[in-house]
Amino acid sequence: MNNDRRPFHGRPQYGNNTGGPRNNRVDNRPIIAPIGQSASVSTGTGSKTTPAPTPAKPTISTKTVNHTDAINEFKGKQVEDSDIPEGHYESESSEDASTSESTTTQNLTSRGSTTAKTAGHGNRGIMNRNRPMRRPEPPTKSLINTIQKPAESGHIPPVAPGNIRIIPLSGVEKIGTNMTAIEIGDDILVIDAGFGFTEVGTPGVDYILPNTKYLEERKSRVKGIIITHGHLDHIGAIPYIMDRIGNPPMYTRNLTALMVKKRQSEFPHLEPIDFKIVEQNDRIKIGNMSVQFFGVTHTIPDSVGVAIETPYGYVVNNGDFKLDHVDEVPTDEEEKSYSFFNDKKVLMLLGESTNIENPGFSTPERLVLEGLDSIVRDIKGRLIVGMFASHFHRIASVVQSAEKYGKKVVIEGRSMKNNIDIAIQAGILVIKKDTCIAPQDIDKYPRDKVVVLATGAQGDEFAALMRMANGSYKHFKIDNKDTVLLSASIIPGNELAVDKLKDKLTRMGAKIIHYRTSEVFVHSTGHANRGEIEWLHRKLKPRFLIPIHGNHYKLRQHADLAMELGMPADHIVVPDNGTIVEIQDEGRKLVKFAEKAPNNVVMVDGFTIGDIQDVVIRDRQVLSQDGIFVVIALINAATGKLKKSPDIISRGSVYLRESQDLLRETRHLVKYVVEQNTENMHPINIDYIKDVVSEALSKFIFQHTAKRPIVIPVMICV
């Protein structure tokens, strides 16, 4: 037998052995049994028995096991641990992996994964898959509430002639995954297709996508998709959803198209996108819809808003925007951009709500560029600038300032290099031939003549800045002669990572300039503050409002602002993802449907795209909180007695080396439960035994530890 000592890496699966080992075996070796006996292996999802037939339902008492009485009864039989060889175990840490293991454990953990049908649920089995795990204290928001499928909404009626349907498919319950559908007559127009990154409630998931089922069922009517700008929360989902919605033409500006093309190049198997390049003041026909584009100010160039003409006025999505202003007075350029609406009736505003809580106006970007220029000019020693790779204007400003003051530029980070190439291609950035130098040549120049542009201002573990902070950057070591400028706000959820980054940089001696502490402006938001959103309302004077781009609290704040400005409450719908809203009665009435478009979360999980079963995500969450507890037992097929003391494997649950009493009592309990339930059972029903063991162990561990780990009983009948 194989005597290697690989740690247990099995994960529970459900259903018909999906993802489990072939033929229900733990590994690919044959199962050997003595002549005249059957050999049966159960890993939780069922058993394979040769040649015995499937056993009949046992006539065994299913009385509740009292764990203390069971253990005492077992001990009262005067059977000592020494009577049965003490089982071995693998502990939680890699340092403990050298602990001697039993042959059984070696065989079960050397190959493949172990699966379980009812792990952690005892003999309640499949019927209780979706039952939430109970804890002695209220947990944080349960993942199951985040991703569970909604109740059937019933039939969604078609759009009646003359009505306008608007569906925020995603992006209105949090920041990210932006996508909105506008439906008029037989035509559907989609605005944006972004993704969101994984969060606390979705462990192991790569990205979160908008649910496009509503569009998939009507893809022949999807006439086009408009992309307002090139940020990932607006373009990230494109490779995953375009073929699902019929590969409609994509309308966007040149820079955004270049960014989408760059991203699509990572998916060579996909059909080419039919790009339709538009300018900021273009007016075009998409299907039967007349669409007007208008330029908006954002942290990325070529950002646009969209105005869709209807017989009753314009439906406007302003995209992500802010105002370029002087002392809260919009510039002439801003006024010119919005002058289109001076004599137009705006029926509906789909308005972003990101910074609705921030009073007044945001900091103009020109002040940030002035601040960056002064820092490049004045800093003595090497300057390392961390910023978002999509901040094209800031990147261009730093490069131009370096050229002005006779400094060289080093570019670090894949996304930074890619976006600089795109900016050069789009004509946004022009770099002199000798400005940029290779990282390996950095020591050839005086420190005060070098500026490093790097990714990783959010504390990304593998980004260039964190490698520098860890001392693993191979081209130079940061010390007290270096200055690190973080020209980026902290994305919610990244606070700890950024603090870790700043701590590491400080320990290495670097001086840190951050937007919260800098004497000059080094960062400004790309989203409108409350004052700018109010200006937009006064400028457009919309009849109706659907606030978008924010969580529910921010959407509600936007609605409150609109009502303060005189909009009736029944002219506003604060939506959830999938909310169906119609403008009816020739533009006079706003209706929110009871039905919803499909809105359950769609995830990218490795090579899988779609719904991930609630139980899978739930189990990941349980594993992260309470760990896993595996019991491996050999059962004599003839007598129903254990061949030896059970082996126990724990990961993230209890530290077995310091829990010898618990370990001993667990073995006693498993032996008692198995032998009590196999008495007079011929042949032995392994699935039934596994269920009762799982049930008993789950209760026992909870009583002694206040934890509910995933319990996987592995029963081997020989």
Sequence and secondary structure as in RCSB ss.txt:
>XXXX:A:sequence
MNNDRRPFHGRPQYGNNTGGPRNNRVDNRPIIAPIGQSASVSTGTGSKTTPAPTPAKPTISTKTVNHTDAINEFK
GKQVEDSDIPEGHYESESSEDASTSESTTTQNLTSRGSTTAKTAGHGNRGIMNRNRPMRRPEPPTKSLINTIQKP
AESGHIPPVAPGNIRIIPLSGVEKIGTNMTAIEIGDDILVIDAGFGFTEVGTPGVDYILPNTKYLEERKSRVKGI
IITHGHLDHIGAIPYIMDRIGNPPMYTRNLTALMVKKRQSEFPHLEPIDFKIVEQNDRIKIGNMSVQFFGVTHTI
PDSVGVAIETPYGYVVNNGDFKLDHVDEVPTDEEEKSYSFFNDKKVLMLLGESTNIENPGFSTPERLVLEGLDSI
VRDIKGRLIVGMFASHFHRIASVVQSAEKYGKKVVIEGRSMKNNIDIAIQAGILVIKKDTCIAPQDIDKYPRDKV
VVLATGAQGDEFAALMRMANGSYKHFKIDNKDTVLLSASIIPGNELAVDKLKDKLTRMGAKIIHYRTSEVFVHST
GHANRGEIEWLHRKLKPRFLIPIHGNHYKLRQHADLAMELGMPADHIVVPDNGTIVEIQDEGRKLVKFAEKAPNN
VVMVDGFTIGDIQDVVIRDRQVLSQDGIFVVIALINAATGKLKKSPDIISRGSVYLRESQDLLRETRHLVKYVVE
QNTENMHPINIDYIKDVVSEALSKFIFQHTAKRPIVIPVMICV
>XXXX:A:secstr
              TTTTTS GGG SSSS     TT  EEEESSS EEEESS              HHHHHHHHH
HTT  GGGS    EE SSGGGGGS   HHHHHHHSSS    SSTTTGGGGGGGTT     SS  SS HHHHH   
          TT EEEEEEESSSSSS  EEEEEETTEEEEE    EE  TTSTT  EEE   HHHHTTGGGEEEE
E     HHHHTTHHHHTTTTT   EEE HHHHHHHHHHHTT TTS    EEE  TT EEEETTEEEEEEE B SS
SS EEEEEEETTEEEEE  S B  EETTEE HHHHHHHGGGGG  EEEEEEE TBTTS S    HHHHHHHHHHH
HHH  SEEEEE  TT HHHHHHHHHHHHHTT EEEEESHHHHHHHHHHHHHTS    TTTB  GGGGGGS GGGE
EEEES TT  TTSHHHHHHHT  SS    TTEEEEE S   TT HHHHHHHHHHHHHTT EEEETTT SS     
SS BHHHHHHHHHHH  SEEEEESS HHHHHHHHHHHHHTT  GGGB    TTEEEEEETTTTEEEEEEEE   S
 EEEETTEEE   HHHHHHHHHHHHH EEEEEEEE TTT  BSS  EEEEESS  GGG HHHHHHHHHHHHHHHH
HHHTT SS  HHHHHHHHHHHHHHHHHHHHS   EEEEEEEE 
